[in-house]
Amino acid sequence: MQIETIERKAFDIRKHIVNTVINNGDGHAGPSLSCTDILATLYFDIMDVKVDEPKWSGRDRFVLSAGHKCLALYGTLIEKGFEKADVLETYNQLGSKVPGHPDMKKFNGVDFSSGALGHGLPIGAGMALNAKLKGEKNRVFVLMGDGEQGEGSNWEAAMFASHHGLDNLVGIIDRNGLQINGSTRDVLDTRDLREKYSAFGWSVKVIDGHNIEELSNTFQAIPFQKGKPSMVITNTIKSKGMPFAEGNVKYHHWNPGKNAQESKDALDALERYANDKGWIK
């Protein structure tokens, strides 16, 4: 798929995120916006899935480890065609198909219910081993936050995946440098994640998480090394696409209802971007 087409999909996903938070009062805008370009590239250029057969056994799997980033996943699956956009009108309401963390029993295209940090990589490693044992060719993509790298379960899974040679497993770290209560460096400095995962037997690349072409080229090169799991560390910006919030930890969870001007600024920023791209005639 052409790079501009994926960029347009990423923009449409950002619109879903921003509008949903504005219309429903609050939501995890910051981390959802930072991983949007990653998800757009995976679902519209890399992953093999079937919209009309969400549980197709041969599909590539995607696990959103940091489940609070679910608005990015919901928006992506809607743009892909798994659900209709109006489902977001009930975001995070009791009994909704779109709760504050993704539920595989409610929303088509969600491969695993997630939320507890540090669970995604162990789950993904199990999925990848299952595929290997069955001789299946599908791949497993696990998107994690950099804040959750302090969870010990990730490192158990990293050893497990390397030991079993799971080259059908792809870890992705959305490294925006911030988590709910501050910078990742101040809360728990995990230092050089490239060195750490390399030492655990992974093949690692560090790239720009907002450069669609670089994302596409990197994911197309998977596995980076036969017999090794692949790790893609993506440098991103928290709240990407909302200039007033970019890189600001207080927008990890955004409540625009308290500030109507912020809602206007967010929508204006989206419109300016679309105008600059020539998408609004």
C-alpha positions in Angstrom: 0.0 0.0 0.0 1.2 3.5 -0.8 2.7 5.5 2.1 0.2 8.4 1.8 -2.7 5.9 2.0 -1.4 4.6 5.3 -0.8 8.2 6.5 -4.4 8.9 5.7 -5.6 5.9 7.7 -3.5 7.0 10.6 -5.1 10.5 10.4 -8.6 8.9 10.4 -7.7 6.8 13.4 -6.5 10.0 15.2 -9.8 11.6 14.4 -11.6 8.7 16.0 -9.5 9.0 19.1 -9.9 12.7 19.5 -13.6 12.8 18.8 -14.3 9.9 21.1 -12.5 11.5 24.0 -14.2 14.9 23.4 -17.7 13.3 23.0 -17.4 11.0 25.9 -15.6 13.3 28.4 -12.3 11.5 28.9 -10.0 8.8 27.8 -6.3 7.8 27.4 -5.6 10.2 24.5 -1.8 10.6 25.0 -0.7 6.9 24.7 -3.3 6.1 22.0 -2.1 9.0 19.8 1.5 8.0 20.2 1.0 4.5 18.8 -1.4 5.4 16.0 1.1 5.3 13.1 2.3 1.9 14.3 -1.1 0.4 14.2 -2.0 1.9 10.9 1.1 0.4 9.3 0.5 -3.0 10.8 -3.1 -3.3 9.8 -3.0 -1.6 6.4 0.4 -2.8 5.1 1.8 -5.7 7.1 -0.6 -8.0 8.9 -2.7 -10.8 7.2 -6.2 -10.7 8.6 -9.7 -11.3 7.2 -12.4 -8.7 8.0 -15.2 -11.1 7.1 -13.6 -13.9 9.2 -12.2 -12.3 12.3 -11.2 -15.7 13.9 -9.6 -17.1 10.8 -6.9 -19.5 12.1 -4.3 -18.4 9.7 -4.4 -14.7 10.6 -1.6 -12.8 12.1 -2.2 -12.0 15.8 -2.0 -8.6 17.5 -1.8 -8.1 21.3 -2.2 -4.7 22.7 -0.3 -5.2 26.0 -1.0 -1.7 27.3 -4.7 -2.0 27.0 -5.4 1.6 28.0 -4.3 2.5 24.5 -7.4 0.8 23.2 -8.8 3.9 21.4 -6.0 3.5 18.9 -6.9 -0.2 18.4 -10.7 0.5 18.2 -10.1 3.2 15.6 -7.8 1.0 13.6 -10.2 -2.0 13.6 -13.1 0.4 12.6 -11.1 1.8 9.7 -10.2 -1.8 8.7 -13.9 -2.6 8.6 -14.3 -4.9 11.6 -16.9 -2.6 13.3 -18.9 0.5 12.5 -17.7 3.9 13.8 -20.9 4.6 15.8 -19.9 1.9 18.3 -17.5 4.6 19.8 -20.6 6.6 20.9 -20.8 4.2 23.9 -17.1 4.3 24.8 -16.3 3.1 28.3 -20.0 2.9 29.3 -21.4 0.0 31.3 -22.0 -3.0 29.0 -20.4 -1.3 26.0 -18.6 -3.2 23.2 -15.8 -0.6 23.6 -14.8 -0.6 27.3 -11.7 1.2 28.6 -9.6 -1.9 27.8 -10.2 -4.2 24.8 -12.4 -7.2 25.2 -11.9 -10.0 22.7 -15.5 -11.3 23.4 -17.1 -8.0 22.5 -15.2 -6.3 19.7 -14.5 -8.0 16.4 -10.8 -8.2 15.5 -9.5 -8.0 19.1 -7.2 -11.1 19.6 -6.8 -10.9 23.3 -8.4 -9.0 26.2 -5.7 -6.9 27.8 -5.0 -4.3 30.4 -2.7 -5.5 33.1 0.8 -4.2 32.1 3.4 -6.8 31.4 1.0 -9.5 30.3 1.2 -8.9 26.5 4.6 -10.3 25.8 4.1 -13.5 27.7 0.7 -14.0 26.0 2.3 -13.3 22.6 5.1 -15.7 23.2 2.6 -18.4 24.0 0.7 -17.7 20.8 3.9 -17.8 18.8 5.0 -21.1 20.3 1.6 -22.6 19.6 1.9 -21.6 16.0 5.4 -23.1 15.8 4.3 -26.4 17.3 1.4 -26.6 14.9 3.5 -25.7 11.9 1.5 -22.6 11.2 2.9 -19.6 9.4 1.1 -16.7 11.1 3.0 -14.1 13.1 2.3 -12.5 16.5 2.8 -8.7 17.0 2.8 -7.4 20.6 2.7 -3.7 21.2 4.0 -2.5 24.6 4.6 0.8 26.3 8.0 1.8 27.5 6.6 2.4 31.0 5.7 -1.3 31.3 9.2 -2.4 30.7 9.7 -2.3 34.4 7.4 -5.3 34.7 9.4 -8.5 35.4 7.1 -10.7 33.4 8.4 -9.1 30.2 11.9 -10.3 30.9 10.7 -13.9 31.7 8.9 -13.8 28.4 12.0 -12.4 26.6 14.1 -15.3 27.8 11.4 -17.8 26.9 11.0 -16.4 23.4 14.7 -16.5 22.7 15.1 -19.9 24.2 12.4 -21.3 21.9 13.7 -19.4 18.8 10.3 -17.7 18.2 11.2 -15.7 15.1 7.5 -15.5 14.4 7.1 -13.2 17.4 7.5 -9.4 17.0 7.7 -7.1 20.0 7.1 -3.4 19.6 7.8 -0.8 22.2 6.0 2.5 21.9 8.8 4.6 23.5 7.3 8.0 24.2 9.2 8.5 27.4 6.2 9.2 29.6 3.9 7.2 31.8 1.0 8.1 34.0 3.0 9.6 36.8 6.0 11.1 35.1 8.8 10.4 32.7 9.9 6.8 32.4 13.5 7.8 33.3 12.4 9.3 36.6 9.8 6.6 37.5 12.1 3.6 36.7 15.0 4.1 34.4 15.2 1.0 32.2 18.2 2.6 30.4 19.2 1.1 27.0 16.4 -1.2 25.9 18.2 -2.1 22.7 21.1 -3.5 24.7 18.8 -5.3 27.2 16.7 -7.1 24.6 19.8 -7.9 22.5 21.4 -9.5 25.6 18.2 -11.6 26.1 18.8 -13.0 22.6 16.5 -10.8 20.5 17.3 -9.1 17.2 16.5 -5.4 17.7 16.0 -2.3 15.6 15.3 1.3 16.8 13.3 3.5 14.5 11.1 6.6 14.2 7.6 5.5 15.3 5.9 8.3 13.3 7.7 7.7 10.0 5.3 5.4 8.0 7.9 4.5 5.4 10.4 3.5 8.0 7.8 1.5 9.9 6.7 -0.3 6.8 10.3 -1.1 5.6 11.2 -2.4 9.1 8.1 -4.6 9.6 8.6 -6.0 6.1 12.1 -7.2 7.1 10.8 -9.4 9.9 12.2 -11.7 11.1 15.4 -9.6 11.3 17.4 -12.8 12.0 16.2 -16.4 11.5 15.8 -18.2 14.8 15.4 -15.0 16.9 12.4 -13.0 18.0 12.4 -9.5 16.7 12.0 -6.3 18.7 11.2 -2.9 17.2 11.8 0.0 19.5 9.8 3.0 18.1 10.7 6.5 19.3 7.3 8.3 19.5 5.7 11.5 20.9 3.0 11.3 23.5 -0.3 12.8 22.2 1.1 13.0 18.7 -1.2 15.2 16.6 -2.4 17.5 19.4 0.4 20.2 19.5 -0.7 21.7 22.8 -0.4 18.2 24.4 2.6 16.7 22.7 5.2 15.5 25.2 3.1 16.6 28.2 2.5 13.9 30.8 -0.7 15.5 32.0 -2.4 14.4 28.8 -1.8 10.7 29.4 -5.4 10.7 30.4 -7.3 13.7 28.9 -10.5 15.2 30.2 -11.4 18.0 27.6 -14.8 18.6 29.3 -13.0 20.8 31.7 -11.5 23.0 28.9 -13.6 23.6 25.8 -10.7 25.5 24.2 -8.6 22.4 24.3 -11.3 20.5 22.4 -11.4 23.3 19.8 -7.6 23.3 19.5 -7.4 19.5 19.0 -10.0 19.6 16.2 -8.4 22.6 14.6 -5.0 20.8 14.6 -6.5 17.9 12.8 -8.2 20.1 10.2 -4.9 22.0 9.6 -3.0 18.7 9.1 -5.7 17.5 6.6 -5.6 20.8 4.7 -1.8 20.7 4.5 -2.0 17.2 3.1 -4.7 18.3 0.6 -7.3 15.9 2.0 -9.8 18.6 2.5 -11.0 20.2 -0.8 
